[in-house]
């Protein structure tokens, strides 16, 4: 080998060693951290502390509020007459009066029908006690009409008892012609005043 060739070989060897040393001292390349998953990729978005790989987590549904039944008030009834005082009952009383012919205390068919319906009402409301008022028209003396009114009240009471209404629930009183229902002085007024009128006196 000539001297020139030896020098060239030595130079190439030096260059190779220099390159190898440069590669050995080159710092490693640091990979940038991976970006957090975006909201559209199934992640929770920036700033989420959800552990990796947990996936979408549906929050638990709150339990349904319990249905609480409101107790009904036993004092409230659909029947407007239940538990009412006598004065309230008598304003819209379901009890029907009984009408009589002139100078008579005998019940006719209409009178018996009215008392039959009254007996049904009294059986529906067993706490009611009644007074049967006997009335007459204005003709005749006060004494005579008081007696006539009493007979009319007793006639109505006897029929109610025959239908099963107990005697302790029915009292009688006569007003004769003293408290007319119709203040007129003709046959229409007299017909309205010849009556046995049922009034609730107690509800216990």
Beta strands, then each sheet from edge to edge (+ up, - down):
strand 1: 98-99
strand 2: 128-135
strand 3: 170-176
strand 4: 195-203
sheet 1: 1+ 4- 2+ 3+
end
